[in-house]
């Protein structure tokens, strides 16, 4: 097996299934319940296999971690600043409601008993996107901050959003803010448009850049306040 490593932060049973879904994106297979996700240890390395019956259709090494990288209030402030600087605006930016923002972050990482409300990286990224787009936690750039926070959460934890069409992402975020796109619909979008990021070595995976710079285009006149 070719050695490909995937970061697998915020490990949970639901996150294992989510990983199976996104690992098959772009392939000829679709997870329909017949495939089996199997994770086992071999020579001190964890191997993740997707099987259709007895046939292994996808396999890679995973680096599991119960925790992971996340965006706290101060990190979200940096995301907002970066979002504003992309558009070269002189408008007031920064956090408007620190307590409200802290409650949003807590709601994403809390749970009931041992069950998290948003298990796994993908569900947490979706929650950042939805919750920040539907509230006014910043003076300006709330929707673009919501989008960039979701992307940051994905990339810093070993996933990539396949669709980087700025206009499409803009339209999605505007629809979220207007309550025209439900949480469930956004989750389906993230699940179908995300893939694991594959690294050649374990060291590359563990030392991957945790802060990204966004580089995609939107049409002039785009307003993501």
N, C-alpha and C positions, 0 to 999 in steps of 0.2 A: 504494500500500500504506500502510495506517495505520501510523504509526511506533510500534512497541512494542519496547522494549529488554529483553534478558534478559542477566543476568550469566552468563558461562560460564567458571567457574574450573576449574582442574585439567583442562585440555583433553587429551583422548586420543581415539583412534578408538572405543574402547568407550564412552566418555562421550558421544560424538556419537550413538550408537545409543540409549543410555539417555535422552538428551534427547529424541529422537524419540518414544520410548514415552510419556514423561510429558507431552509437549506435546499428545499426542492424547487424554489422559485427559479424560473428560467430553464427548468428541465422538462422532460416529457412526462414526468410523473406528477401526480397530484395526490396528496394525502387523503385517503378515503376511508380510513379505519382498518384497512387490511394490512398496512405496513406496521412494523413493530420497531420502536426505538429502543435500542439496547446500549447501555453504557457499562463498560467493564474496565478493570485495571489489568494492564499487561506490562510487566517490567517497569513498574512505577510510573506508567503513563496511562491516562484515561482515554479510551477509545469510544467514539460515538458511532453507532451503526444504525442505518435505516434499512429494514428488510421488507421485501414483498414476498411473503411466504418464506422460503429458504434462501432466496436470492438477496444478496446485499446490493442495494441500489445506490447507497451513498455512505461514505465513511470518512472520518477525520478524527484527529486528536483534539481533545478539549482540555482546557485549563480551568477547572471548576473553582468557584469562589462564592462563599455564602454572601459576602458583601460585594462592593463594587464602587465605581466612581459615580458621584451624584452631584447635583447642582443645589447648593444651599442658597440662602438669601444673598450673600455677598457675591457668589458666582453668578446668580441670575442678574445682579446689578451689572456685572461685567458684560454679560450677554446683551443686556439692554444698551449699554454704552457702545458696544461693537455694532449692534444693529443700527443705532443712530448714525455712527460715523460712516457706515457704508453709503448712506444717502446724502452725506455732506450737508446736513441741516444744522441750523443754528438754534433750533428749538430747544426748550428745556427738556432734559431727560433725567433719568434716575428713578429711584424707587419712591413712589408716592405713599404706599401703605405697607410699611415694614411688617407690622403684626399680621395683616391679612396675607401677605406673601409667605410669612413663616407658617401660617396655618395651612396654606396650600401645600407647601413642601412636606409638612408633617402628615397631611392626609394621604399623600402619595406613598409614604414609606411606613405608615402605620397599618394595623390590622386588628383582627379579633382573635385572641388566643395566638396560635401558631400560624394562622391563615392571614396572609397579607391581602389588603384590598386590591393591590395591583402587583401581583407576583411577576417577577422577571423584568428584564430590561425593556422589552418591547411594550409591555403594558404600562410601565412607568413613563416611558417616553411619550406614549399616547396621552397619558394623563397630564403631563406637563403641557403638551400642545393644546389640549382641550380646555383645561382649567385656566391657563394664562390668556387664552384667546377670548374667553367669555367673561373676563373680569378686567378691572382697570387698576392694576397694581403699580403701574408706572405712569409718569407724567405724559410720556409720548412713546410711540412704538410698541404698544402692547401686543398687537397681532404679530409683528415681525419678531418680537422677542419670544413669543410663544412658539413660533415655527423654528427659530434658531435654537431654542432650548431643547426642543424635541430632537433636532438633528445632533446637537452636542451630546445629549444623553445616549443616543444610538452609537455615534462614532467612538466616543470615549470608552464604551463598553463592548467594542468588538463587532458592531454592525454597521452596515451602510444602507442609506436610502437610495434605491436604484433610480428613482425619478427625480432628477435635479432640474427639471424645467421650472424656472422661476415663476412664470406666469401661472402654471398649473398649481404650484404650491401656494401662490398668492390667492388664487381663487378658492382653494380648499380652506385656507385660513379665514378668509372673509366669510365663507359659508358657515364655518364653525361659530364665528363671532355673532352672526345673525341667527344662530340656532336653526340653520337650514341643513346642517350636517350633524347627525346625532353622534354620540359617543361610540355607538356600535358600528356605524358606518365608517367613522374615522379609524376605528380599530381594524376593520376589514381592509381598509386602504393600506395601513401600516403593515399588516400581515402579508399582503400580496405584493408590496413594493419594497421589501427589505430583504437583505441577504447577509449572511455572516461574512465578516472580513477574515480572509484566510492569510495566515502568516507562515513563512517558510520554516521558522524555528521558534522554539518556546521563548527564547530570549527576545526575539523581535516582538512577539505578542505582549510580553510583560513590560517591554520598554516602549511600547507604541505611544505616540504623542497623544496626550490626554486633552489638549485644547486645540480646537480646529479654527481655521479661518475660512469663512464662507466665501465662495467664489462662483456665483452663478448670476445670470442676468435676468432682470425684469424690464418690461417695457417702460419707457419714460412715462411719467405721470402716475405710476403705481403708488398707491397710498396705503401703507400698512401701519398707520397710526393706531 
